[in-house]
Amino acid sequence: MLSALATIGDLTTVTDTKTIIDRHDQHMIRHVPRYPIAMVRGQGCKLWDADGRQYVDLFAGFGAPILGHCHPDLVKTIADQAAKLWHVGNLLHTEPQTLAARAIAKHAFADARLFFSHSGADANEAAIKLTRLYGKAHPGNTDPAKGGRFKVISATQSFHGRSFATMGATGQPAVRAGFEPLLPGFVNVAYNSIPAIEAEIDDTAVAVLVEPMQGEGGVIVPDDGYLPAVRRLCDNRDLLLIFDEVWTGCGRTGKYFGHQHWPVEPDVFTLGKGVGGGLAVGAMCAKARVADLFDFYKQGAAKHVTTLGGNCLSMAVTAKIFEVLERDGLVDHAAQLGDYAVQRLRDFANTCPNVVAVRGKGLFIGIELQAAPDLAKRCLDHGLLINMAQQKVVRLAPPLVITRAELDRGLDILEPLLRNV
């Protein structure tokens, strides 16, 4: 056991597992089930718990530490920025926010405009608010006084957040249970199906919101023709196309943004998780014609604002993340290492009847199983972090800085556990 580190006033900082968990349960709402482990240190793709045990991290905190734990460039960046300026509010310009916006826009589309918030759900909320404004500005055959066009079409098994708007867009009943009545204006249809979208397009429809690859749905990769066909459908029916890139953005899939695997551009896309490297950052990126609906000088009013979104500390880190991704070739690294991992796992699947399918792009990989009782817990017992989606899909999303040797070490632990269910 590691001993107590420091005492500040009457608050004692400790690093032994039992004390951390006991104090957690005394003071925290236990809103999710947690494993009886307390992490105290991280470096790259490795974590250490309060008892000194080391883990290989193939999940990276739901994909957020995109450059791994305590990346030296990010540590230096946040320390340098913390010594200069933290937060001044969005009535003033700051260099870090400008640099972050420019870094994202560089890899997006030509007339990209950014809005920064606190999370992926916040970014999706901003995108949904844009659709309401668009529906009123382009009412079609509807009466603007009665709401104009407002219906957003999203997919079953999708996940877009837990706010009241994003719960409606999220196609998972468990997320909504107990919060009814939900905000009207949302409908979920089958993913990877153009006829399913077409069937819901009526005079009130204003947008299609879809993940380029479904994350919580089990790392589902659509057919190659799906996203381009959605784009054509939206163009033909004057619908906004919104890509939720909270999971698939920032190089995770071997492209800067997941939709770039296909010849298609959205009107809006959203980012979270990796865009902050573990800090609370969300981003909405919109084409200028749509972003203008939030433009104070063109609309004469502030349509959407946030207090801490775009604060200097977070923005300095976001800008540095994109600098490191480009400097170190990590997007191509994710693509190449992901191809290797998928092939290795598919070769393994040929000898393991428990594996139904292996899918994914880059370092966003799903392994669908026949059965997976307590698999994530058993992996922890063997020093490996993974995650399960839809009960039977192993979801791997390691930091993009992971080496082949580190990845192999993790898979060497995982594969025998998949075989010995």
C-alpha positions, 0 to 999 in steps of 0.5 A, a space after each residue: 500500500 502507498 501511504 498518505 501523501 499530504 494533509 491540507 487543513 482538515 482534508 487528507 489526500 490519500 492513495 490507498 484504495 479502500 480509503 478512496 472508495 469509502 470517501 467516494 461512497 460517502 460524498 458522491 452520488 453513485 450514478 454509475 457502477 464502478 470497479 473497486 479500483 482507484 487509479 492514481 497515475 498514468 503515462 502514455 498507454 499505462 495506468 497504475 492503481 493505488 495499490 501499485 498495479 499496472 494496467 494496459 489501457 486499450 480504452 482511454 477513458 471513453 476515448 478522451 485521452 486521445 494522446 494518452 495519459 500525461 502526454 508531455 506536450 500537453 502537460 507543458 502546454 497546460 502548465 504554461 497556459 495556467 501561468 498566463 491566463 485561464 478564463 475571461 469569458 467569451 465577450 473577449 478574444 483570446 489567442 488559445 481559442 483562435 488557435 484551437 478553432 483554426 486547428 480544427 478548421 484546417 482539417 475540416 471544410 473550407 468555410 468551417 466555423 467553430 463553437 466551443 462548449 463543455 462536452 460532446 452532448 453540449 456540442 450536439 445540443 448546439 447543433 440541434 438548436 441550429 436546426 431549429 433556427 434553420 427550420 424557421 428560416 427555411 419553413 418550406 410548406 409549414 407555418 413558421 408561427 407553429 414551429 416551422 420545420 423542427 424534426 430531427 431524424 437520427 438512428 436506433 442504437 445511436 448515442 448523442 448525449 443525455 440532455 433533454 434534447 440529445 436524449 430524444 436524438 439518442 436511439 437507446 431506450 435505456 437512456 430515456 427511461 424515467 425521463 418522459 415526457 421527452 422533448 418532441 421533434 425527434 425520431 429514430 430509424 434503422 442505421 445504415 438504411 436510406 429507405 428508413 430515413 426517407 420514410 420519416 421525411 415530411 414537411 416538419 423534417 429539418 435534419 438528419 443526425 448520424 454517427 459516421 460509425 456508431 460507438 455505443 451501438 457497438 462500433 458499427 461501420 456503415 456500408 460505403 454508400 450510406 453516408 453519400 446517399 444520406 448527403 444526396 437525400 438531404 440536398 434533395 429535401 433541404 435537410 441539414 446533415 449533421 455528423 456526430 463525431 464525438 467518438 470518431 473525430 480527432 484521428 481516432 479512425 485513421 482520418 482526422 474526422 470519421 466522415 472523411 473515409 467517404 466522399 461526403 461533407 456534412 453541414 455540421 459536425 460535432 466533437 467531444 472526447 478526444 478534442 479535449 484530450 481528457 479535459 471538458 471540451 466540446 466543439 461544433 463545426 458548421 458551414 458558414 451558411 448554417 453557422 450564420 444563424 448563430 451570428 450575433 451581428 447578422 441575427 441581432 441577438 445572442 442565440 447560443 452562448 456558454 460561460 466556460 466553453 472555449 476557456 484558455 486552458 482547454 483551448 490551449 490543449 485542443 490546439 496542441 492536440 492537433 499540432 501533435 497529431 500532425 507533427 507525429 503522424 498519429 492519424 496515419 499511425 492510427 490507420 496502420 496500427 488499426 489495420 494490423 489489429 483488425 487483421 490480427 483479431 480476425 485471424 484469431 476469430 477463425 480459431 475462436 467460435 466465441 467471436 462473431 465479428 471484428 469491425 472498425 476503422 483505425 483505433 476504434 475497434 469492436 469485437 462482437 461475441 457470442 457471450 461475454 460474462 464479466 469480461 471487462 472485470 476479468 480483463 481488469 483482473 489481468 491488468 487490461 482496460 477494455 469496455 463493453 458496448 451492447 453487452 457483447 461487443 468489446 470496444 477498443 479505443 486506445 490512445 493514438 500514441 500506443 505502439 505496436 508492442 503495447 497493443 500486442 501486449 494488450 491483445 495477448 491478455 485479451 485473446 485467451 480471455 475471449 477464448 475461455 468464456 
